[in-house]
Amino acid sequence: MEKVGIIGGKFILKTKFFRDSKKKKIKTPFGVVEALSYKNSFLICRHGLKGEIPPHRINYKANIFGLKKLKAKYIFGFNSVGSLKMKIKPGDFLIPDDFIDFDPPTFFEEKMKFITPEISEKLRKVLIKIAKKLKLKFWSSGVYFTTKGPRLETKAEVNLIKNFADVVGMTMAKEATLAKELDLEYASFCSVDNFAHGIVKTSLSQEKIFKFQERSAKILEKVIEEVLNEDFD
């Protein structure tokens, strides 16, 4: 059975995977990664095992390289996003099929090497199957727009990007690009935790976003469990 890598937010720290796993440190050329070893999989909390790393300080290269070093072939990202469309509501889930990132990271700093970025259709189908099995309200496709963070987007920025994407976040696209550079398959399961700034008239706050993230945590734990029971052969 192929090894699976899971990358998620702070919700991982409240799941059984955190309680029942073995902590493991992996040395990479880009820094040390702390991972959780669980069954035939490895889980990484992108914000660190104490949840203290803000989005703009995440060591994406170390995380992806670390999973490659652990011989993971498939990577599933679990990402919190803001909706850019009225029809996509907080509490929904979305499985992106494309993304926009105008400042992508790369392992090829000194090489003339190009890749065509993409999200694994094979892994997307796995996530779609799981979402249907769990009877979740989800969108089977959509475009993810990446911002740097840590601040949220201005109303003017949201008014611009809503014409080109369905959700906005700070993490997924960077992981997807780096995974492709190392020939790893990557797909994302996004938790819609808020409307982006200005989409609706109600105010947006960090506290409201965290509240929805907590509501989604148990569902995401079930999705991960299904992923880890999947036969990829």
C-alpha positions, 0 to 999 in steps of 0.5 A: 500500500502506498504511503499517504501524506496529510497536511492540515491546519490546527484542527489536526491537533485536536484529532485522534491522529494527534493523540494516537500517533508517534511524533517524528522529526525529519531533517530536510535541506530546508529545515526540520519537519515535525510529523505524526506517524499514523498507520501507513501515513504521515500527518503534518500540521502546517502551523506546527505541532503547537499551532504557532506558525502563521501562514506567511511563515510556513516552511512549505518546502520542508513540509513537502520535501519531508513527505517525499523523504518519508516516501509518501506518494500521495498528498492530501491537503486540508485547507480553510478558505473564504468563499468568493461566491454567494452560492458557496456558503460557510459550512460547505466544502470544496474540492478545487480542480485548479488554482491561481498563485502569482507568487509560487515557491519553487525547489528550482531556484538555481535550475532552468526547469519548468513544470506544469502545475496541476491538481491530481485528478486521481486524488480529487476523485477519491475526495469526491467519492468520500464526500458523497459517502459522508453525505457532505454538502460540497462542490466538486470543482472550483478555482482556489485563489492564493494570497500571501497573508497573514492579513485577510484581503481588502474589499477591493481585492476580493471584488477583483479576484471573485471574477476569476476564482471561487474561494480564497486562501493562503496555503493550498496552491503553494503545496500543490506546486511544490508537490508537482515539482517532486513528482508527488500527487496532490489534491485538496479538500477545502473547508469553507469557513467564511465569506471573503471580505465584502461578499456579504454585509456582515463583518468578518473577524478572526473569531468567526473564522475560527468558530467555523473551523472548529465546527468543521474539525470533526468532519475533516477527521472523518474525511481523513480516516476515509482517505487512510482506509482508501486502496490506491492500487 
